[in-house]
């Protein structure tokens, strides 16, 4: 929606903490600072999309069961038109202020917002664990320059996860080998996650 207010941090904070390209597994170096209420705020999405002085915080959730990872293709109804028709292994989206008209988020509020965001896109009908395992950044693209991902791994007890939103097409669980065969069709963040998949899963304690 055009007047949506979304969660951002200042690029200057990211640079001060130590900017990186690709994946960083130093979660505690960054996330506590990003989720300190004095360091994040909500701003209109339309302005943030073209302002590289801001980084939009995006949860990027990998759904995993028995070594297989949930994969989908972003359909034409996707909110991010620059990623349409790209394959993805990350569920999530912008943190918005919803009906509460919040000014900032702390970690508890962030965690609740992540659960809501995933539930909007996918129906998970099984128990699961949730671990933050990495952050992701890509300054090489127009989309990446204004976004910063927080990579979660949801380890599901079964594969009972189904798409809920029309923007998600061709959804299902694929093996790492099947994903690697599709690597070139994946969005950049998913390529980073696929390349680091073994470490992401090990960090999450996935057996």
N, C-alpha and C positions, 0 to 999 in steps of 0.2 A: 504494500500500500504506500502511496506517495508520502504520507505524513507520518510513517512509522518512525519511532525513535529507537535507535539501536545502541548497544553498548560499545564503547571505544576506550582506548587508552592513547596517550600521546606517543607518537613515534620517538620523541626525544627520550622517553622513559625506556623504551625498548633498546635504543642505542646505548643508553647509559648502563643498562644491565648487561649488554653485550649482544648486539644483533648477530644473526646467523642466517645461513641459507640452507634449506632442507629441514632435517629433523634435529631437534635437540632433546636429549633425555634428561637434561638438568631441570626437571619440573620445579623443584623447590627454589631454584634460583630466580625463576620468573613468576610463577603463578601467584605466590603470596603477595608480591608487589602489585601485579595486575588486579588482584581482587581485594586490595586494600581500598576502602571506600573513598579515600582522598585521591586515589590515582585513576579511577575510572568514572565515566559519566555517560549519560544518554544524549544523543544528538540526532537530528533528522538524517535518515538514511541517504536521501538524495544528495545532500551536501557531502556526506562522508565518503560516498563512492568515488568522488573525484578529488579527495583531499589527502595526499600522501603524508601529511603531517599527523594523520590519525591512523590507528590500526583498529579495525573492527574485530572483536573477539568472537571466534566461531568454534563451538564444540564440534569435534569431528569424531564420531563414534563408530568403531569397528565392531560389528556383531559377529561373534565367533562361536562355532560349535563343532566339536570333534575335529579340529584342525581345518575346518572349512570356514570361509569368510563370506558374509552377505555381500552380494554385488548387484548393482542395478544400473540402468541407463537413465540419465536425466531427460525427461520428455519435454515437449514444447511448452508445457504449462509451468516449467521451472521458474522460480523467482529470479534466478540469476541467468539471464539470457545468454551471457557469454560462455556458459558451460553446457548449453543444450546439446544433446546427442552424445555427450561424453559419458563413458563408463565411470563408476565411482564405487569405492568400498567404504565411504564415509557418510554416515547419517548425521544430520545436524543443520544448523542454520544460525541466523543472527539472534542474539539475545535482545529481546525488546522489552519495553517497560510495561507492556500489557495494559491491564485495567488499573494497575496500581499507580501508574505515572511516577515511577521510582526515579530517584536522582543518581543512584549508584548501586552496585551489588557487592556483598561480601561473599565468602566462599560458600556458606550454607545456602544463601539465596541463589548463587550460581548453580549449585548442585541441583536444587529444585527446578531451576529453569532448564537445565539439561534434560532432566527426566521428562518435562513437559514437551520440549522440542522433539525429542525422539518419539514420544507417544503420538505427536501430531502426524508423523511421517510413516511410522511402522507400528503395527500391532504385535506386541511381544506377549505371547501366551504361555510363558514358562518362567521359572525362576532364573535369576542371573546375578553375577557379580559385576561391579563397576569399578574400574581402576583408571586413574589418569596416568599415562605412561610417557608422554612426550609432548613437545610443542612443534609446530610446523610453520615454516615461513618460506615464501617464494617471492623475492623481489624482482624476478626476471620477467614477470608478466603484469599486465595492467590490472587484472583482478587481484593477483597476489600482493601487489604493493600496498593495498589498502586493507588487507585481511591478515589475521594471525590465528592459527588453529591450535586448539587444545585437544590432543588425541586421547580418547578414551577407548578402552577395550571392555565391552560387555561380553563376558563368557556365559553363554546360555546353556541351561541344562538339557535342552532339546532344540530342534530346529524349527520350533513353532514361532516363526516370525514372518509376518505377512505385510505387504505394502498397504498403506492406508491412503496416501495422497496420489492424485492423478499424475503428478510430476514424476513419479517413480514408475519405470517400466522395466520389463525383462528382469524381474527380481528373482533371486535365488542364491543358495549357498554354492560356492565354487572352491575347489582345492587350490592351494598355492600354484600348482603346476598349470591349472586351467587359467588362473589369473595372469600368470606370466605370459601365457600365449596371447593374452589380450592387452598386454601392457601399453602398447602404442595407442590404443583407443581410450585409455584412462585419462581423466583429468590429472593435472600435475601433482596435486596433493596426494592423490591415490597412488601415483607412481612412486612418490617418496615413501609412502607407507608400505607399498608392496616391496620395494627394495630393502626396507628395514624391517620386514614383517617378522623374521625370526626373533630379532631383539625386542620388538614391541610385544610379542606374545610372551617371551621369556620374562620381560619386565613385569607383565601383568600376572605372571605365575600360571599361565595356561599350560596344562599338562599335555 
